[in-house]
């Protein structure tokens, strides 16, 4: 565990050193759980968003996009249930004066049982080698069965408490399992209580006339309140979807793990409107399609898994998470939910406006059901960054740190490197860069030795380096270096655009989804 924590700290340091993520307001000692994206980070983030946006709006004839406001009428949040039900169960330790989410403390305790089981499996696999039968071992080993029994007992009790919203039982579980504060090491806990996560502010020109408004805690409601506008102006027919990328805000008390859980974050959400009774068919479709989207990046299929919800949100009749293996364990990156007709019905009730769809095939009006796909941009960024980071041993005491980004989403697609800073090579390099920059994010790097420049480009994940040497001036060829293999080939400058297009185009990634 300590080793994984060290790896994560190294990754965070790398993200800052190479211009991916900075602590917000750092020169003023920072603002907790708020981060800024640097020059390379914003390019990677934008490429991830573009991959999602085009996969939704270009590959689906019945999905369109919107961009709704962050500020919305406060009654929207009453209708959605956020005013009354958007809460986290919090608990304080009297000795450390630190506040925690009670559910997270218990989930971490469950994870300890999983870790014990996995250690037993790993030891047995090492002992028995190729003859090891993991399934049989998990089903028969006494220590594994004992850990599994305790884990299942805790999980069942926890799930029942969460479903019943039983705060007293959550505290009792923490006491019964002797869960300690990680800072003070004591079990001097307060009672568990609810804390609303929405940020509140005021809108209006005078104090007396100001209206309480909220920073939106999700982007979905902006889609729901625009359902009629989009459906009518776009002449949309069921089934159809509305996609949106935007900022959301949650007053997370226990924000942690770098950009995994922040107070200001970005979401990519799509709400898909369907006939009542057909929602489970589309739920399965989007469940599988979204997993396919993730796996198309090539980060490793084994790093993904589904986690079906045992406790459903008040609006849902089915829900699953796509989890990704981070350095700190499997964590949710995306949620797929069947929201029924809750949202549109609530907004119809609170607004007094009729929000229904006339189905010409059925010749009747109804309130559509909704399938939601919701992915955190920042969590997606983190999963890509962590899985692509490698401290690589090249042998003979030589090492390099490389980010194996999928070329289509890499922040810089190519770097042009003049071998020396004289003899007209820098001018030729800039000529090539000016030629490529209309299609690719391309930079010229002149400082330091060619070896150091290769390492610098590896560290930011640039898929290709183009080296300009004296031979280039003679025959108009350059050396094209491949990041992952470090292999080099001699190619014509005239062929660069075609070669790079085949390797780094987002279209190639999108075609995997068809």
C-alpha positions as CSV (number, residue, x, y, z in Angstrom):
1,X,0.0,0.0,0.0
2,X,2.8,2.4,0.9
3,X,4.5,1.7,-2.4
4,X,1.3,2.6,-4.3
5,X,1.0,5.8,-2.3
6,X,4.5,6.7,-3.2
7,X,3.8,6.0,-6.9
8,X,0.8,8.3,-6.7
9,X,2.8,11.1,-5.0
10,X,5.4,10.7,-7.8
11,X,2.7,11.0,-10.5
12,X,1.2,14.1,-8.8
13,X,4.7,15.7,-8.7
14,X,5.2,14.8,-12.4
15,X,1.9,16.4,-13.3
16,X,3.1,19.7,-11.8
17,X,6.7,19.6,-13.0
18,X,5.6,19.2,-16.6
19,X,2.7,21.6,-16.8
20,X,-0.3,19.4,-16.4
21,X,-1.9,20.3,-13.1
22,X,-1.2,23.0,-10.6
23,X,-2.6,23.8,-7.2
24,X,-5.0,26.6,-7.6
25,X,-3.9,29.9,-6.1
26,X,-0.6,28.3,-5.2
27,X,1.3,31.6,-4.6
28,X,-1.3,32.3,-1.8
29,X,-0.6,28.8,-0.3
30,X,-3.4,27.2,-2.4
31,X,-7.1,26.6,-2.1
32,X,-7.9,23.1,-0.8
33,X,-9.4,20.6,-3.4
34,X,-9.3,23.2,-6.2
35,X,-6.8,22.8,-9.1
36,X,-5.7,24.5,-12.3
37,X,-4.8,22.8,-15.6
38,X,-1.5,23.9,-17.1
39,X,-0.4,24.2,-20.7
40,X,-0.1,20.5,-21.3
41,X,-3.0,19.5,-19.0
42,X,-5.5,21.7,-20.7
43,X,-4.6,20.1,-24.1
44,X,-5.0,16.6,-22.7
45,X,-8.3,17.6,-21.1
46,X,-9.6,19.2,-24.2
47,X,-8.7,16.1,-26.3
48,X,-10.6,13.9,-23.8
49,X,-13.6,16.1,-24.0
50,X,-13.4,16.2,-27.8
51,X,-13.2,12.4,-27.9
52,X,-16.4,12.2,-25.8
53,X,-18.3,14.9,-27.6
54,X,-17.7,13.6,-31.1
55,X,-18.4,10.0,-30.0
56,X,-21.8,11.2,-28.8
57,X,-22.9,13.9,-31.3
58,X,-21.1,12.7,-34.5
59,X,-21.5,8.9,-34.1
60,X,-25.2,9.1,-33.1
61,X,-27.7,10.7,-35.4
62,X,-30.2,11.2,-32.5
63,X,-27.9,13.0,-30.0
64,X,-27.4,16.8,-30.0
65,X,-25.6,19.1,-27.6
66,X,-26.4,22.1,-25.4
67,X,-24.5,24.4,-23.1
68,X,-26.7,25.5,-20.2
69,X,-26.0,28.2,-17.6
70,X,-24.3,27.4,-14.2
71,X,-26.9,29.6,-12.4
72,X,-30.4,28.3,-12.6
73,X,-33.7,29.1,-10.9
74,X,-33.5,27.9,-7.3
75,X,-36.8,26.0,-7.6
76,X,-35.0,23.6,-10.0
77,X,-33.0,22.3,-7.1
78,X,-36.1,21.9,-5.0
79,X,-37.7,19.9,-7.8
80,X,-34.7,17.7,-8.4
81,X,-34.4,16.8,-4.7
82,X,-31.0,18.4,-4.2
83,X,-32.2,20.9,-1.5
84,X,-33.6,18.2,0.7
85,X,-31.6,15.1,-0.2
86,X,-28.2,16.1,-1.6
87,X,-26.3,15.2,1.6
88,X,-23.2,13.3,2.8
89,X,-23.1,11.5,6.2
90,X,-20.3,13.3,8.1
91,X,-18.5,12.4,11.3
92,X,-15.8,14.3,13.3
93,X,-13.0,13.0,15.4
94,X,-12.8,15.0,18.6
95,X,-9.0,14.5,19.0
96,X,-7.8,15.4,15.5
97,X,-10.6,17.9,14.8
98,X,-10.8,16.4,11.4
99,X,-14.1,15.7,9.5
100,X,-14.8,12.5,7.5
101,X,-17.5,11.0,5.4
102,X,-18.8,8.0,7.5
103,X,-19.5,6.0,4.4
104,X,-16.0,6.5,3.1
105,X,-14.5,5.3,6.4
106,X,-16.6,2.1,6.2
107,X,-15.8,1.6,2.5
108,X,-12.1,1.8,3.3
109,X,-12.6,-0.8,6.0
110,X,-14.3,-3.1,3.4
111,X,-11.3,-2.5,1.1
112,X,-8.9,-3.8,3.8
113,X,-10.7,-7.2,3.7
114,X,-10.3,-7.2,-0.1
115,X,-6.6,-6.4,0.3
116,X,-6.1,-9.3,2.7
117,X,-7.9,-11.7,0.3
118,X,-5.8,-10.5,-2.6
119,X,-2.6,-10.9,-0.6
120,X,-3.4,-14.5,0.1
121,X,-4.2,-15.1,-3.6
122,X,-0.9,-13.4,-4.7
123,X,1.1,-15.5,-2.2
124,X,-0.5,-18.8,-3.4
125,X,-0.1,-17.8,-7.1
126,X,3.7,-17.3,-6.4
127,X,3.9,-20.6,-4.6
128,X,2.1,-22.8,-7.0
129,X,3.1,-21.1,-10.3
130,X,1.3,-22.1,-13.5
131,X,-0.6,-24.9,-11.8
132,X,-2.4,-22.3,-9.6
133,X,-6.2,-22.4,-9.8
134,X,-7.3,-19.0,-8.5
135,X,-11.1,-19.7,-8.6
136,X,-10.7,-23.0,-6.6
137,X,-8.3,-21.3,-4.1
138,X,-10.8,-18.5,-3.4
139,X,-13.6,-21.0,-2.9
140,X,-11.7,-23.4,-0.6
141,X,-8.8,-21.6,1.3
142,X,-9.9,-21.2,5.0
143,X,-8.2,-17.8,5.4
144,X,-9.7,-16.4,2.3
145,X,-13.1,-17.8,3.3
146,X,-12.8,-16.2,6.7
147,X,-11.9,-12.8,5.3
148,X,-14.6,-13.1,2.7
149,X,-17.2,-13.9,5.4
150,X,-16.2,-10.9,7.5
151,X,-16.2,-8.7,4.4
152,X,-19.6,-9.8,3.3
153,X,-21.1,-9.3,6.8
154,X,-19.7,-5.7,7.0
155,X,-20.9,-5.0,3.4
156,X,-24.4,-6.2,4.0
157,X,-24.7,-4.2,7.2
158,X,-23.3,-1.1,5.6
159,X,-25.6,-1.4,2.5
160,X,-28.7,-1.8,4.8
161,X,-27.7,1.3,6.8
162,X,-27.2,3.4,3.7
163,X,-30.4,2.3,2.1
164,X,-32.3,3.1,5.3
165,X,-30.4,6.4,5.8
166,X,-29.7,5.1,9.3
167,X,-27.1,7.5,10.7
168,X,-27.0,5.9,14.1
169,X,-26.2,2.5,12.5
170,X,-23.4,4.0,10.5
171,X,-21.8,5.3,13.7
172,X,-22.3,1.9,15.3
173,X,-20.6,0.1,12.5
174,X,-17.6,2.5,12.9
175,X,-17.5,1.7,16.6
176,X,-18.0,-2.1,16.3
177,X,-15.3,-2.4,13.7
178,X,-13.0,-0.2,15.8
179,X,-12.3,2.2,12.9
180,X,-9.8,4.8,14.0
181,X,-9.0,8.3,12.8
182,X,-6.0,8.0,10.4
183,X,-4.4,11.1,12.0
184,X,-5.0,10.8,15.7
185,X,-5.3,7.0,15.8
186,X,-8.3,7.3,18.2
187,X,-11.9,6.3,18.1
188,X,-13.3,9.4,19.8
189,X,-16.1,10.0,17.2
190,X,-19.0,12.4,17.2
191,X,-22.5,11.3,16.0
192,X,-23.0,11.1,12.2
193,X,-25.0,13.9,10.7
194,X,-26.0,15.0,7.2
195,X,-24.3,17.9,5.4
196,X,-25.8,19.5,2.2
197,X,-23.2,19.7,-0.6
198,X,-24.5,22.7,-2.6
199,X,-22.8,26.1,-2.7
200,X,-25.2,28.9,-2.1
201,X,-24.9,32.5,-3.1
202,X,-27.1,35.5,-3.8
203,X,-28.3,37.1,-7.0
204,X,-29.8,40.6,-7.1
205,X,-28.8,44.3,-7.1
206,X,-29.8,45.0,-3.4
207,X,-29.4,43.0,-0.2
208,X,-33.2,43.1,0.4
209,X,-34.1,42.0,-3.1
210,X,-31.5,39.3,-3.4
211,X,-32.5,35.8,-4.3
212,X,-30.7,32.7,-3.0
213,X,-29.3,30.7,-5.9
214,X,-26.9,27.8,-6.1
215,X,-23.9,26.8,-8.1
216,X,-25.1,23.8,-9.9
217,X,-24.0,20.5,-8.3
218,X,-24.5,18.6,-11.6
219,X,-25.1,19.5,-15.3
220,X,-28.0,17.1,-15.8
221,X,-30.8,19.5,-14.6
222,X,-29.8,22.0,-17.3
223,X,-30.6,19.3,-19.8
224,X,-34.0,18.4,-18.3
225,X,-35.3,22.0,-18.1
226,X,-34.3,22.5,-21.7
227,X,-35.9,19.2,-22.9
228,X,-38.9,20.9,-24.5
229,X,-36.8,23.6,-26.2
230,X,-34.5,21.1,-27.8
231,X,-37.2,18.6,-28.7
232,X,-39.4,21.2,-30.4
233,X,-36.7,23.3,-32.1
234,X,-34.8,20.2,-33.2
235,X,-37.9,18.3,-34.1
236,X,-36.4,15.4,-32.2
237,X,-38.2,12.0,-32.1
238,X,-38.0,9.5,-29.3
239,X,-35.5,8.0,-28.6
240,X,-33.0,10.9,-28.6
241,X,-30.3,12.3,-26.4
242,X,-29.0,15.6,-25.2
243,X,-25.3,15.9,-24.4
244,X,-23.5,18.6,-22.3
245,X,-20.0,19.3,-21.0
246,X,-19.8,21.8,-18.1
247,X,-18.6,22.8,-14.7
248,X,-20.3,21.6,-11.5
249,X,-19.6,22.5,-7.9
250,X,-19.9,20.5,-4.7
251,X,-18.9,21.6,-1.2
252,X,-17.0,18.3,-0.6
253,X,-15.9,18.1,3.1
254,X,-13.6,15.1,2.4
255,X,-12.0,16.1,-0.8
256,X,-9.0,14.0,-1.4
257,X,-6.8,12.0,-3.8
258,X,-5.6,14.9,-6.0
259,X,-8.1,15.7,-8.8
260,X,-10.3,12.6,-8.1
261,X,-12.6,14.5,-5.7
262,X,-12.7,18.3,-6.1
263,X,-15.0,21.1,-5.2
264,X,-15.0,22.5,-8.7
265,X,-15.0,19.9,-11.4
266,X,-16.2,19.2,-15.0
267,X,-18.8,16.7,-16.2
268,X,-19.6,15.1,-19.5
269,X,-23.3,14.0,-19.3
270,X,-25.8,12.7,-21.8
271,X,-29.5,12.2,-21.1
272,X,-31.2,9.8,-23.4
273,X,-35.0,10.0,-23.6
274,X,-36.9,6.8,-24.3
275,X,-40.4,5.3,-24.2
276,X,-41.5,4.0,-20.7
277,X,-41.0,0.3,-20.6
278,X,-38.0,0.4,-23.0
279,X,-35.6,1.9,-20.5
280,X,-33.9,-1.3,-19.5
281,X,-33.0,-2.1,-23.1
282,X,-31.4,1.2,-23.5
283,X,-29.8,1.0,-20.1
284,X,-28.0,-2.2,-21.3
285,X,-27.1,-0.6,-24.6
286,X,-25.5,2.5,-23.0
287,X,-23.8,0.4,-20.3
288,X,-22.0,-1.7,-22.9
289,X,-21.3,1.2,-25.3
290,X,-19.8,3.4,-22.7
291,X,-17.4,0.5,-21.6
292,X,-16.5,0.1,-25.2
293,X,-15.6,3.8,-25.4
294,X,-13.3,3.5,-22.4
295,X,-11.6,0.3,-23.6
296,X,-11.0,1.8,-27.1
297,X,-8.3,4.0,-25.6
298,X,-6.2,0.9,-25.0
299,X,-5.3,1.6,-21.4
300,X,-5.8,-2.1,-20.5
301,X,-9.2,-3.9,-20.5
302,X,-8.3,-5.5,-17.1
303,X,-8.3,-2.1,-15.5
304,X,-12.0,-1.6,-16.0
305,X,-15.0,-3.2,-14.2
306,X,-18.7,-2.6,-13.6
307,X,-20.0,-2.0,-10.2
308,X,-23.8,-2.3,-9.9
309,X,-25.4,-0.2,-7.2
310,X,-27.1,-1.8,-4.3
311,X,-28.4,1.5,-3.0
312,X,-30.2,3.3,-5.8
313,X,-30.7,7.0,-5.9
314,X,-34.2,8.2,-5.2
315,X,-34.8,8.7,-8.9
316,X,-33.3,5.5,-10.3
317,X,-34.5,2.0,-11.1
318,X,-31.1,0.7,-12.2
319,X,-27.6,2.0,-11.9
320,X,-24.0,0.9,-12.5
321,X,-20.6,2.4,-12.3
322,X,-17.6,2.0,-14.6
323,X,-14.7,1.7,-12.3
324,X,-11.0,2.1,-13.2
325,X,-8.0,0.8,-11.3
326,X,-6.2,3.9,-10.0
327,X,-3.0,3.7,-7.9
328,X,-5.4,3.8,-4.8
329,X,-7.7,1.0,-6.0
330,X,-10.7,0.7,-8.3
331,X,-12.7,3.9,-8.3
332,X,-15.8,5.2,-10.1
333,X,-15.1,7.1,-13.3
334,X,-18.5,7.0,-14.9
335,X,-22.1,6.3,-13.9
336,X,-24.9,4.9,-16.1
337,X,-28.3,5.4,-14.5
338,X,-31.9,4.7,-15.5
339,X,-33.6,7.8,-14.0
340,X,-37.2,6.8,-14.9
341,X,-39.5,9.8,-15.5
342,X,-38.6,11.4,-12.1
343,X,-36.8,14.5,-13.4
344,X,-39.3,15.6,-16.1
345,X,-42.3,14.8,-13.9
346,X,-40.8,16.8,-11.0
347,X,-40.1,19.8,-13.2
348,X,-43.7,19.5,-14.7
349,X,-45.0,19.5,-11.2
350,X,-43.0,22.4,-9.8
351,X,-43.1,24.6,-13.0
352,X,-46.8,24.0,-13.8
353,X,-45.7,23.5,-17.5
354,X,-46.7,20.4,-19.4
355,X,-43.5,18.5,-20.2
356,X,-44.5,15.5,-22.3
357,X,-43.9,14.0,-25.7
358,X,-46.6,13.2,-28.3
359,X,-45.7,9.8,-29.8
360,X,-47.2,9.7,-33.3
361,X,-46.6,5.9,-33.5
362,X,-48.6,5.3,-30.3
363,X,-50.9,8.3,-30.8
364,X,-50.6,9.4,-27.2
365,X,-48.7,11.7,-24.8
366,X,-46.3,10.5,-22.1
367,X,-43.5,11.6,-20.0
368,X,-40.3,10.0,-21.4
369,X,-38.0,7.9,-19.3
370,X,-34.3,8.8,-19.1
371,X,-31.0,6.9,-19.3
372,X,-28.1,8.9,-18.1
373,X,-24.4,8.5,-18.8
374,X,-22.3,10.8,-16.6
375,X,-18.5,10.9,-16.6
376,X,-16.1,13.1,-14.7
377,X,-13.6,14.9,-17.0
378,X,-11.1,15.2,-14.1
379,X,-11.4,11.6,-13.1
380,X,-11.0,10.5,-16.7
381,X,-8.0,12.7,-16.9
382,X,-6.5,11.1,-13.8
383,X,-7.2,7.6,-15.0
384,X,-5.5,8.3,-18.3
385,X,-2.5,10.0,-16.6
386,X,-2.0,7.3,-14.0
387,X,-2.2,4.4,-16.4
388,X,0.1,6.0,-19.0
389,X,2.8,7.0,-16.5
390,X,5.9,4.7,-16.5
391,X,9.3,5.0,-14.9
392,X,11.1,2.8,-17.4
393,X,14.4,1.0,-16.9
394,X,16.3,1.0,-20.2
395,X,19.2,-1.1,-18.9
396,X,22.8,-0.1,-18.3
397,X,21.7,2.2,-15.5
398,X,19.6,4.4,-17.9
399,X,16.0,5.3,-17.2
400,X,13.3,7.5,-18.6
401,X,9.9,8.7,-17.4
402,X,7.4,8.4,-20.2
403,X,3.7,9.0,-20.6
404,X,2.2,6.5,-23.0
405,X,-0.8,8.6,-24.0
406,X,-3.0,7.3,-26.7
407,X,-1.7,9.4,-29.7
408,X,-5.2,10.7,-30.5
409,X,-5.5,12.5,-27.1
410,X,-1.8,13.3,-26.4
411,X,-1.4,17.0,-25.6
412,X,1.4,17.5,-28.1
413,X,1.3,15.3,-31.2
414,X,4.8,15.9,-32.5
415,X,7.9,17.9,-31.7
416,X,10.4,19.1,-34.3
417,X,14.0,19.0,-33.1
418,X,16.9,20.6,-35.0
419,X,20.0,18.5,-34.3
420,X,22.1,21.6,-33.7
421,X,21.2,25.2,-33.2
422,X,23.1,26.4,-36.3
423,X,23.7,25.8,-40.0
424,X,20.1,26.7,-40.9
425,X,18.6,23.6,-39.1
426,X,16.4,25.7,-36.7
427,X,15.0,27.6,-39.7
428,X,14.2,24.3,-41.4
429,X,12.6,23.0,-38.2
430,X,10.3,26.0,-38.0
431,X,9.4,25.6,-41.6
432,X,8.3,22.0,-41.0
433,X,6.4,23.0,-37.8
434,X,4.6,25.8,-39.6
435,X,3.5,23.3,-42.2
436,X,2.2,20.8,-39.6
437,X,0.6,23.1,-37.1
438,X,-2.7,23.4,-39.1
439,X,-3.4,19.8,-38.4
440,X,-1.4,18.9,-35.3
441,X,-0.4,20.4,-32.0
442,X,3.3,20.7,-32.9
443,X,6.2,22.5,-31.2
444,X,9.9,23.2,-31.9
445,X,12.4,22.3,-29.2
446,X,15.9,23.6,-29.6
447,X,17.5,23.7,-26.1
448,X,19.8,21.0,-24.7
449,X,21.2,17.9,-26.3
450,X,19.0,15.8,-28.6
451,X,18.9,13.0,-26.0
452,X,17.6,15.4,-23.3
453,X,15.0,16.7,-25.7
454,X,13.8,13.2,-26.4
455,X,13.5,12.6,-22.7
456,X,11.6,15.9,-22.2
457,X,9.1,15.0,-24.9
458,X,8.7,11.5,-23.5
459,X,7.9,13.0,-20.1
460,X,4.9,15.0,-21.6
461,X,3.8,12.1,-23.8
462,X,4.6,13.4,-27.3
463,X,4.1,10.4,-29.6
464,X,6.5,11.5,-32.3
465,X,9.8,13.5,-32.5
466,X,11.0,14.8,-35.9
467,X,14.7,15.3,-36.0
468,X,16.1,17.8,-38.5
469,X,19.8,17.2,-39.4
470,X,22.2,18.2,-42.1
471,X,20.9,15.4,-44.4
472,X,17.5,17.1,-44.3
473,X,18.9,20.1,-46.1
474,X,20.3,17.8,-48.8
475,X,17.4,15.4,-49.5
476,X,14.4,16.8,-47.5
477,X,14.2,13.7,-45.2
478,X,14.0,13.7,-41.4
479,X,14.3,11.1,-38.6
480,X,10.9,10.2,-37.2
481,X,11.2,8.8,-33.6
482,X,8.4,6.7,-32.1
483,X,7.9,7.4,-28.4
484,X,6.9,4.0,-27.1
485,X,9.4,1.8,-29.0
486,X,12.1,4.6,-29.4
487,X,12.6,3.2,-32.9
488,X,13.6,5.7,-35.6
489,X,13.0,5.7,-39.3
490,X,13.9,8.0,-42.1
491,X,11.0,9.6,-43.9
492,X,10.4,12.4,-46.4
493,X,9.2,15.7,-45.1
494,X,6.5,15.6,-47.8
495,X,5.1,12.4,-46.2
496,X,4.9,13.6,-42.6
497,X,1.3,14.9,-42.8
498,X,0.0,11.6,-44.1
499,X,2.1,9.5,-41.6
500,X,1.0,11.6,-38.6
501,X,-2.6,11.7,-39.7
502,X,-2.7,7.9,-39.7
503,X,-1.1,7.6,-36.3
504,X,-2.7,10.5,-34.2
505,X,-6.1,11.2,-35.8
506,X,-9.1,11.1,-33.5
507,X,-11.0,9.5,-36.4
508,X,-9.1,6.3,-36.0
509,X,-10.1,6.2,-32.3
510,X,-13.8,6.9,-33.2
511,X,-13.9,4.2,-35.9
512,X,-13.2,1.6,-33.2
513,X,-16.6,2.4,-31.7
514,X,-18.5,1.5,-34.9
